[in-house]
Amino acid sequence: MSNLKLHKYHIVDPSPWPFFTSLTSLMITIGATCYMHSYQGGFFLLITGLLLLILILTVWWRDVIREGTFLGKHTKAVQKNLKIGMILFIISEVMFFFGFFWAFFHSALAPTIQIGCIWPPFGIIPINPRGVPFLNTVLLLSSGATVTLAHYALRAGDYKLTISALFKTLAFGVLFLYTQFREYQHAPFDISDGIYGSTFYMLTGFHGFHVIVGTLFLIVCTYRVIRFHFTTTHHVGFECAIWYWHFVDVVWLLLYISIYCWGSMGFFFIFNEVYLPQ
């Protein structure tokens, strides 16, 4: 009688994966530090830690999928708590980006004499917002539309349309990452070019990392849709992936408006007024 479950919550079974994840995280930290300081074996330790982390997280997430899909442990109450946890995680990500946006606007709204009292700083040629950044904006907005279509299709029970929309979303995400990489290759400044380069690459770089994470998230969801893990009423993992992807979209819109458009407005205004023939 003592083993009878009298509640609707999921008591997690003992698992070794959190412990091994902490060990591999320590290995990655030590390996990265040694590699950046040119210690022998640092790169090997870093790569080994990353591969072990990927392996451990894969089997850990496999266990979670089994619990929610086949064992029936993700009740309505558990699903609600999982959604609350995802919302809190996204809020923490908002605070993460808030710090970098604060650094950008702190320097842009009151540029110091060391950078010429102008923004962008003297000597910095910003990226034209009407080029690759605008293309990336179209790609991410399109991906937001297709992932929303996939959600509505899943709720309607149309698995074929769901899979098709998800593949389009993944294509938009991968193309965004490629164009972002090409933009970095041809950018006229780098991360060491003062406060402008630092804030630009920290914001766009971390956003790109979040796009990679979101793409992997949606790849897993696509696999699970193909394997019929999700139903029309039980697909909390897919909903969390959609929320995360929309968060990435919103951050990019703020990046495009503030850094690419507003942050370079002064340069292009001066360039058009002074250098272009009337």
C-alpha positions as CSV (number, residue, x, y, z in Angstrom):
1,M,0.0,0.0,0.0
2,S,2.9,2.3,0.6
3,N,4.0,2.1,-3.0
4,L,0.6,3.1,-4.3
5,K,0.7,6.5,-6.1
6,L,-1.9,8.8,-4.7
7,H,-1.0,12.0,-6.5
8,K,-0.8,13.2,-10.1
9,Y,2.8,14.4,-10.0
10,H,5.9,12.7,-11.4
11,I,8.5,11.7,-8.8
12,V,11.7,11.4,-10.8
13,D,13.5,8.1,-10.6
14,P,17.2,8.1,-9.5
15,S,19.4,8.9,-12.5
16,P,23.2,9.0,-12.9
17,W,23.1,11.6,-15.7
18,P,23.1,14.8,-13.7
19,F,26.3,13.7,-11.9
20,F,28.0,12.7,-15.1
21,T,26.9,15.9,-16.8
22,S,28.6,17.9,-14.0
23,L,31.8,15.9,-14.5
24,T,31.8,16.5,-18.2
25,S,31.1,20.2,-17.7
26,L,34.1,20.4,-15.4
27,M,36.2,18.6,-18.1
28,I,35.0,21.1,-20.7
29,T,35.9,24.1,-18.5
30,I,39.4,22.8,-17.7
31,G,40.0,21.8,-21.3
32,A,38.9,25.1,-22.7
33,T,41.1,27.0,-20.2
34,C,44.1,24.9,-21.0
35,Y,43.5,25.2,-24.7
36,M,43.2,29.0,-24.6
37,H,46.5,29.1,-22.6
38,S,48.2,26.7,-25.0
39,Y,48.7,23.9,-22.6
40,Q,49.4,20.5,-24.1
41,G,46.4,18.3,-24.2
42,G,43.9,21.1,-23.6
43,F,42.2,20.7,-27.0
44,F,41.9,16.9,-26.6
45,L,40.4,17.4,-23.1
46,L,37.9,20.0,-24.5
47,I,36.8,17.8,-27.4
48,T,36.5,14.7,-25.3
49,G,34.4,16.6,-22.8
50,L,32.1,18.0,-25.5
51,L,31.6,14.5,-27.1
52,L,30.9,12.9,-23.7
53,L,28.4,15.8,-22.8
54,I,26.5,15.2,-26.1
55,L,26.4,11.5,-25.4
56,I,25.2,11.9,-21.8
57,L,22.5,14.5,-22.8
58,T,21.3,12.2,-25.6
59,V,20.6,9.3,-23.2
60,W,19.2,11.7,-20.6
61,W,16.7,13.2,-23.0
62,R,15.9,9.6,-24.2
63,D,14.9,8.8,-20.7
64,V,12.7,11.9,-20.5
65,I,11.0,11.0,-23.8
66,R,10.3,7.5,-22.5
67,E,8.8,8.8,-19.4
68,G,6.5,11.2,-21.2
69,T,5.7,9.2,-24.3
70,F,5.6,5.5,-23.3
71,L,5.3,5.4,-19.5
72,G,2.6,8.0,-19.2
73,K,4.3,9.9,-16.4
74,H,3.7,13.3,-17.9
75,T,0.2,14.0,-16.6
76,K,-1.6,17.3,-17.1
77,A,-0.1,18.6,-13.9
78,V,3.4,17.6,-15.0
79,Q,2.9,19.2,-18.4
80,K,1.8,22.4,-16.7
81,N,4.9,22.5,-14.6
82,L,7.1,21.7,-17.5
83,K,5.6,24.7,-19.4
84,I,6.1,26.9,-16.3
85,G,9.8,25.8,-16.2
86,M,10.2,26.6,-19.9
87,I,8.7,30.1,-19.4
88,L,11.1,30.8,-16.5
89,F,14.0,29.6,-18.6
90,I,13.0,32.0,-21.4
91,I,12.7,34.8,-18.8
92,S,16.3,34.0,-17.7
93,E,17.4,34.2,-21.3
94,V,15.7,37.6,-21.6
95,M,17.7,38.8,-18.7
96,F,20.9,37.4,-20.3
97,F,20.4,39.4,-23.5
98,F,19.2,42.5,-21.5
99,G,22.7,42.9,-20.1
100,F,24.3,43.0,-23.6
101,F,21.6,45.4,-24.9
102,W,22.3,47.6,-21.9
103,A,26.0,47.7,-22.7
104,F,25.2,48.6,-26.3
105,F,22.8,51.5,-25.5
106,H,25.0,52.7,-22.6
107,S,27.8,53.3,-25.1
108,A,25.6,54.4,-28.1
109,L,23.5,57.0,-26.3
110,A,26.4,58.7,-24.6
111,P,29.6,58.0,-26.7
112,T,32.7,59.0,-24.9
113,I,35.6,61.1,-26.2
114,Q,37.7,58.0,-26.6
115,I,35.5,56.9,-29.5
116,G,35.1,60.3,-31.0
117,C,31.9,61.3,-29.2
118,I,30.0,59.7,-32.1
119,W,28.2,56.4,-32.7
120,P,29.3,54.3,-34.5
121,P,32.8,55.1,-33.2
122,F,35.2,57.0,-35.4
123,G,36.8,54.5,-37.9
124,I,34.1,51.9,-37.7
125,I,32.2,51.1,-40.9
126,P,28.9,49.4,-39.9
127,I,27.1,46.7,-41.9
128,N,24.4,48.1,-44.2
129,P,21.1,47.0,-42.7
130,R,19.5,46.8,-46.2
131,G,21.8,43.9,-47.2
132,V,22.4,40.5,-45.4
133,P,20.7,41.7,-42.1
134,F,17.5,42.4,-43.9
135,L,17.7,38.9,-45.6
136,N,18.2,37.3,-42.3
137,T,15.2,39.2,-40.9
138,V,13.0,37.8,-43.7
139,L,14.4,34.3,-43.1
140,L,13.6,34.3,-39.4
141,L,10.2,35.8,-39.8
142,S,9.4,33.2,-42.4
143,S,10.6,30.5,-40.0
144,G,8.3,31.8,-37.3
145,A,5.4,31.6,-39.7
146,T,6.2,28.0,-40.7
147,V,6.7,26.7,-37.2
148,T,3.4,28.3,-36.2
149,L,1.8,26.5,-39.2
150,A,3.4,23.2,-38.0
151,H,1.8,23.7,-34.6
152,Y,-1.7,24.4,-35.9
153,A,-1.3,21.4,-38.3
154,L,-0.3,19.1,-35.4
155,R,-3.3,20.2,-33.3
156,A,-5.5,19.5,-36.3
157,G,-4.0,16.0,-36.7
158,D,-2.4,16.7,-40.1
159,Y,1.0,15.1,-39.6
160,K,2.1,15.4,-43.2
161,L,1.7,19.2,-43.1
162,T,3.4,19.3,-39.7
163,I,6.5,17.6,-41.0
164,S,6.6,19.7,-44.2
165,A,6.3,22.9,-42.2
166,L,9.0,21.8,-39.8
167,F,11.4,21.0,-42.6
168,K,10.8,24.5,-44.1
169,T,11.5,26.0,-40.6
170,L,14.8,24.0,-40.4
171,A,15.8,25.1,-43.8
172,F,15.2,28.8,-42.9
173,G,17.2,28.3,-39.7
174,V,20.2,26.7,-41.4
175,L,20.1,29.3,-44.2
176,F,20.1,32.1,-41.5
177,L,23.2,30.5,-39.8
178,Y,25.0,30.3,-43.2
179,T,24.3,33.9,-44.1
180,Q,25.3,35.0,-40.6
181,F,28.6,33.2,-41.0
182,R,29.2,34.8,-44.4
183,E,28.4,38.2,-42.9
184,Y,31.1,37.6,-40.2
185,Q,33.6,36.7,-42.9
186,H,33.1,39.9,-44.8
187,A,32.4,42.3,-41.9
188,P,34.8,45.4,-42.0
189,F,35.4,45.1,-38.2
190,D,36.0,42.4,-35.6
191,I,35.3,41.8,-31.9
192,S,38.6,43.6,-30.9
193,D,37.5,46.9,-32.5
194,G,36.4,48.6,-29.3
195,I,33.0,48.7,-27.7
196,Y,31.2,48.6,-31.0
197,G,32.8,45.3,-32.1
198,S,32.4,43.8,-28.7
199,T,28.7,44.5,-28.3
200,F,28.0,43.6,-31.9
201,Y,29.6,40.2,-31.9
202,M,28.5,39.3,-28.4
203,L,24.8,40.1,-29.2
204,T,24.8,38.6,-32.7
205,G,27.1,35.7,-31.8
206,F,25.0,34.6,-28.8
207,H,21.9,35.0,-30.8
208,G,23.4,32.8,-33.5
209,F,24.2,30.2,-30.8
210,H,20.6,30.3,-29.7
211,V,19.5,29.7,-33.3
212,I,21.7,26.6,-33.3
213,V,20.2,25.4,-30.1
214,G,16.7,26.1,-31.4
215,T,17.5,24.3,-34.7
216,L,18.6,21.2,-32.8
217,F,15.5,21.5,-30.6
218,L,13.3,21.4,-33.7
219,I,15.3,18.6,-35.3
220,V,14.4,16.4,-32.3
221,C,10.8,17.5,-32.5
222,T,10.7,16.7,-36.2
223,Y,12.0,13.2,-35.5
224,R,9.4,12.7,-32.7
225,V,6.6,13.9,-35.0
226,I,7.8,11.3,-37.6
227,R,7.8,8.6,-34.9
228,F,4.3,9.7,-33.8
229,H,5.4,10.7,-30.3
230,F,3.1,13.7,-30.3
231,T,-0.6,13.7,-30.2
232,T,-3.0,16.5,-31.0
233,T,-3.4,17.2,-27.2
234,H,0.0,16.0,-25.8
235,H,3.0,17.7,-27.3
236,V,4.5,19.8,-24.6
237,G,8.0,19.4,-25.9
238,F,7.0,20.7,-29.3
239,E,5.2,23.7,-27.7
240,C,8.4,24.5,-25.7
241,A,10.5,24.4,-28.9
242,I,8.0,26.8,-30.6
243,W,8.2,29.2,-27.7
244,Y,12.0,29.1,-27.8
245,W,12.0,29.7,-31.5
246,H,9.7,32.7,-31.3
247,F,11.9,34.1,-28.5
248,V,14.9,33.9,-30.9
249,D,12.8,35.7,-33.5
250,V,11.9,38.5,-31.2
251,V,15.6,38.9,-30.1
252,W,16.6,39.2,-33.7
253,L,14.0,41.8,-34.5
254,L,15.4,43.9,-31.5
255,L,18.9,43.3,-32.8
256,Y,18.1,44.4,-36.3
257,I,16.2,47.5,-35.3
258,S,18.7,48.6,-32.6
259,I,22.1,47.6,-33.9
260,Y,21.8,47.3,-37.6
261,C,19.3,50.1,-38.3
262,W,19.4,52.6,-35.4
263,G,23.0,51.9,-34.5
264,S,24.3,52.6,-37.9
265,M,21.9,55.4,-38.8
266,G,24.4,58.2,-38.1
267,F,27.1,56.7,-40.3
268,F,24.9,56.2,-43.3
269,F,23.3,59.7,-42.8
270,I,26.7,61.4,-42.8
271,F,28.0,59.2,-45.7
272,N,25.0,60.1,-47.8
273,E,25.2,63.8,-46.9
274,V,29.0,64.3,-47.4
275,Y,30.3,61.7,-49.8
276,L,27.5,61.0,-52.3
277,P,27.1,63.4,-55.1
278,Q,23.9,65.5,-55.0
